[in-house]
Amino acid sequence: MKNTRLSFIGGGNMARSLIGGLLQNDWPANQISVADPNPEQGTRLHQINPAIILSSDNIAAAKSADVLVFATKPQVLQSIAREVADSVQKQRPLIVSIAAGIYSADIDRWLGKGLPIVRCMPNTPALVQSGATGLFANKHVSEPQKELAEKLLRSVGITVWLDEEKQLDIVTALSGSGPAYIFLVIEAMQTAAEQMGLTSETARMLSIETVFGSAKLALESEDEVATLRERVTSKGGTTEKALQVLENGDLRNLFYNAMKGAEERAEKLAEQLGKDSL
């Protein structure tokens, strides 16, 4: 790790989160470089650690990398990949892509083929080192490179390896989009509590802490989530009544349809973004 040169193309929120997590895990700041045309991103990165190497030159970043992280918007990944392709073919780094919705085969084609690529689907709680990331490695990735990619993403949360790349579309629908579902639940609980008479501040605090505490309990418990739910649900009690309303509203099927829609949208976007530009 000490001599592994890590280059990011793109210095936005997710890149800064990963870099912050790596630094907390003793990755040397002077072995991290970031290429981004926005000087404001560089200012934010140097606030994390002034030893981080900054540049606006994508090719220079690729030339110096043992691990090259694409942390760009998916719409610009093709042009960037083609720009650095010659340098990448000479350097042969491990490619890690956190750009959503672009298959590893498309990235490999744009880079000139035959490269080790790990494609990742992190989520926004990675910004507070509580992320959940699905990873897929193509056939060119060695075991040491898999360990390196896992170390990178594990710096901001948990990681799960997938056997098939198409499963990343399910991960996108589950943990990638999942924070928005939870925020909607918090929003709905807060609004209901306000309508019932609580102040906005009290309703917000209790809603957020209830979701946080429940997630923490589920994470630390050896019991299934269904068992934890049943323990809260007394026969003939208030919780049972509330859950009956949710079940009668077909909540489970709503979640399935929502996630299935997200998965199908992810597949469609991957098809669109993977087309070669003229």
For each residue, the residues with C-beta under 8 A, 3 or more apart:
1: 4 27 151
2: 28 31
3: 31
4: 1 31 66 67 148
5: 31 33 64 65 66 67
6: 22 27 31 32 33 65 66 67 69 152
7: 32 33 34 35 61 62 64 65 67 68 69 93
8: 11 15 18 19 32 33 34 35 36 61 69 71
9: 35 36 58 61 62 68 69 70 71 72 80 84
10: 15 34 35 36 69 70 71 72 73
11: 8 15 16 34 35 36 38 41 42 44 45 54 71
12: 15 16 36 41 71
13: 16 17 127
14: 17 18 71 98 122 126 127
15: 8 10 11 12 18 19 34 69 71
16: 11 12 13 19 20 41 44 45 48
17: 13 14 20 21 126 127 129 131 156
18: 8 14 15 21 22 69 71 98 126 152 153 155 156
19: 8 15 16 22 23 32 34 45 48 49 52
20: 16 17 23 24 48 129
21: 17 18 24 25 126 129 155 156
22: 6 18 19 25 27 32 152 155
23: 19 20 26 27 29 32 48 49
24: 20 21 129 155
25: 21 22 151 155
26: 23
27: 1 6 22 23 31 32 155
28: 2 31 32 51
29: 23 32 49 50 51 52
30: 51 52 53
31: 2 3 4 5 6 27 28
32: 6 7 8 19 22 23 27 28 29 52 53
33: 5 6 7 8 52 53 54 55 61 64 65
34: 7 8 10 11 15 19 41 42 45 52 53 54 55 61
35: 7 8 9 10 11 55 56 57 58 60 61
36: 8 9 10 11 12 41 42 54 56
37: 56
38: 11 41 42
39: 42 43
40: 43 44
41: 11 12 16 34 36 38 44 45
42: 11 34 36 38 39 45 46 54
43: 39 40 46 47
44: 11 16 40 41 47 48
45: 11 16 19 34 41 42 48 49 52 54
46: 42 43 49 50 52 54
47: 43 44
48: 16 19 20 23 44 45 52
49: 19 23 29 45 46 52
50: 29 46
51: 28 29 30
52: 19 29 30 32 33 34 45 46 48 49
53: 30 32 33 34
54: 11 33 34 36 42 45 46
55: 33 34 35 60 61
56: 35 36 37
57: 35 60 61
58: 9 35 61 62 80 83 84
59: 62 63 83 84 87
60: 35 55 57 63 64
61: 7 8 9 33 34 35 55 57 58 64 65 68 84
62: 7 9 58 59 65 68 84 87 88 91 93
63: 59 60 87 90 91
64: 5 7 33 60 61 91
65: 5 6 7 33 61 62 68 91 93
66: 4 5 6 93 94
67: 4 5 6 7 93 94 96 148 149 152
68: 7 9 61 62 65 84 88 91 93 94 95 96
69: 6 7 8 9 10 15 18 96 97 98 152
70: 9 10 77 80 81 95 96 97 98 99 107
71: 8 9 10 11 12 14 15 18 98 99
72: 9 10 76 77 80 99
73: 10 76 77 99
74: 77 99 100 101 102 269 273
75: 273
76: 72 73 79 80
77: 70 72 73 74 80 81 97 99 102 107 110 273
78: 81 82 102 106 110 273 276 277
79: 76 82 83 277
80: 9 58 70 72 76 77 83 84
81: 70 77 78 84 85 107 110 111
82: 78 79 85 110
83: 58 59 79 80
84: 9 58 59 61 62 68 80 81 87 88 111
85: 81 82 88 89 110 111 112
86: 89 90 112
87: 59 62 63 84 90 91
88: 62 68 84 85 91 92 93 95 111 112 115
89: 85 86 92 111 112 115
90: 63 86 87
91: 62 63 64 65 68 87 88
92: 88 89 115 116
93: 7 62 65 66 67 68 88
94: 66 67 68 116 117 118 141 145 148 149
95: 68 70 88 107 111 115 116 117 118
96: 67 68 69 70 117 118 120 149 152
97: 69 70 77 102 104 107 117 118 119 120
98: 14 18 69 70 71 120 121 122
99: 70 71 72 73 74 77 102
100: 74 121 172 176 266 269
101: 74 172 266 269 270 273
102: 74 77 78 97 99 106 107 119 270 273 274
103: 106 107 119 165 270 274
104: 97 107 108 117 118 119 136 138 165
105: 108 109 138 274
106: 78 102 103 109 110 273 274
107: 70 77 81 95 97 102 103 104 110 111 117 119
108: 104 105 111 113 114 115 117 138
109: 105 106 113 276
110: 77 78 81 82 85 106 107 276
111: 81 84 85 88 89 95 107 108 115
112: 85 86 88 89 115
113: 108 109
114: 108 140
115: 88 89 92 95 108 111 112 140
116: 92 94 95 137 138 140 141 142 145
117: 94 95 96 97 104 107 108 137 138 140 141
118: 94 95 96 97 104 135 136 137 138 141 145 146 149
119: 97 102 103 104 107 135 136 138 165 168
120: 96 97 98 133 134 135 136 149 153
121: 98 100 133 134 135 168 171 172 175 176
122: 14 98 126 131 132 133 153 156 157 176
123: 126 131 132 133 175 176 178 179
124: 127 131 179
125: 128 130 131 132 157 179
126: 14 17 18 21 122 123 129 130 131 133 156 157
127: 13 14 17 124 131 156
128: 125
129: 17 20 21 24 126 155 156 157
130: 125 126 156 157
131: 17 122 123 124 125 126 127 153 156 157 158
132: 122 123 125 157 158 160 175 178
133: 120 121 122 123 126 153 156 157 158 159 160 175
134: 120 121 159 160 161 162 167 168 171 175
135: 118 119 120 121 149 150 153 159 160 161 162
136: 104 118 119 120 161 162 164 165 167 168
137: 116 117 118 141 145 146 149 161
138: 104 105 108 116 117 118 119 141 165
139:
140: 114 115 116 117
141: 94 116 117 118 137 138 145 146 149
142: 116 145 146
143: 146 147
144: 147 148
145: 94 116 118 137 141 142 148 149
146: 118 137 141 142 143 149 150 161
147: 143 144 150 151
148: 4 67 94 144 145 151 152
149: 67 94 96 118 120 135 137 141 145 146 152 153
150: 135 146 147 153 154 159 161
151: 1 25 147 148 154 155
152: 6 18 22 67 69 96 148 149 155
153: 18 120 122 131 133 135 149 150 156 157 159
154: 150 151 157 158 159
155: 18 21 22 24 25 27 129 151 152
156: 17 18 21 122 126 127 129 130 131 133 153
157: 122 125 126 129 130 131 132 133 153 154
158: 131 132 133 154
159: 133 134 135 150 153 154
160: 132 133 134 135 171
161: 134 135 136 137 146 150
162: 134 135 136 165 167 168 171
163: 167
164: 136 167
165: 103 104 119 136 138 162 168
166: 169 170 267
167: 134 136 162 163 164 170 171
168: 119 121 134 136 162 165 171 172 266
169: 166 172 173 263 266 267 270
170: 166 167 173 174 259 263
171: 121 134 160 162 167 168 174 175 176
172: 100 101 121 168 169 176 177 262 263 266
173: 169 170 176 177 259 260 261 262 263 266
174: 170 171 177 178 259
175: 121 123 132 133 134 171 178
176: 100 121 122 123 171 172 173 262
177: 172 173 174 180 181 259 262
178: 123 132 174 175 181 182
179: 123 124 125 182 183
180: 177 183 184
181: 177 178 184 185 255 258
182: 178 179 185 186 211
183: 179 180 186 187
184: 180 181 187 188
185: 181 182 188 189 211
186: 182 183 189 190 207 208 211
187: 183 184 190 191
188: 184 185 191 192
189: 185 186 192 193 203 207 210
190: 186 187 193 194 200 203 204 207
191: 187 188 194 195 203
192: 188 189 195 196
193: 189 190 196 197 198 202 203 206 207
194: 190 191 197 198 199 200 203
195: 191 192
196: 192 193
197: 193 194
198: 193 194 202 203 206
199: 194 202 203
200: 190 194 203 204
201: 204 205
202: 193 198 199 205 206
203: 189 190 191 193 194 198 199 200 206 207
204: 190 200 201 207 208
205: 201 202 208 209
206: 193 198 202 203 209 210
207: 186 189 190 193 203 204 210 211
208: 186 204 205 211 212
209: 205 206 212 213
210: 189 206 207 213 214
211: 182 185 186 207 208 214 215
212: 208 209 215 216
213: 209 210 216 217
214: 210 211 217 218
215: 211 212 218 219
216: 212 213 219 220
217: 213 214 220 221 228
218: 214 215 221 225 228
219: 215 216
220: 216 217
221: 217 218 228
222:
223: 227 228
224: 227 228
225: 218 228 229
226: 229 230
227: 223 224 230 231
228: 217 218 221 223 224 225 231 232
229: 225 226 232 233 243
230: 226 227 233
231: 227 228
232: 228 229 239
233: 229 230 237 239 240 243
234: 237 239 240
235: 240
236: 240
237: 233 234 240 241
238: 241 242
239: 232 233 234 242 243
240: 233 234 235 236 237 243 244
241: 237 238 244 245
242: 238 239 245 246
243: 229 233 239 240 246 247
244: 240 241 247 248
245: 241 242 248 249
246: 242 243 249 251
247: 243 244 250 251 252
248: 244 245
249: 245 246 254
250: 247 253 254
251: 246 247 254 255
252: 247 255 256
253: 250 256 257
254: 249 250 251 257 258
255: 181 251 252 258 259
256: 252 253 259 260
257: 253 254 260 261
258: 181 254 255 261 262
259: 170 173 174 177 255 256 262 263
260: 173 256 257 263 264
261: 173 257 258 264 265
262: 172 173 176 177 258 259 265 266
263: 169 170 172 173 259 260 266 267
264: 260 261 267 268
265: 261 262 268 269
266: 100 101 168 169 172 173 262 263 269 270
267: 166 169 263 264 270 271
268: 264 265 271 272
269: 74 100 101 265 266 272 273
270: 101 102 103 169 266 267 273 274
271: 267 268 274 275
272: 268 269 275
273: 74 75 77 78 101 102 106 269 270
274: 102 103 105 106 270 271
275: 271 272
276: 78 109 110
277: 78 79
278:
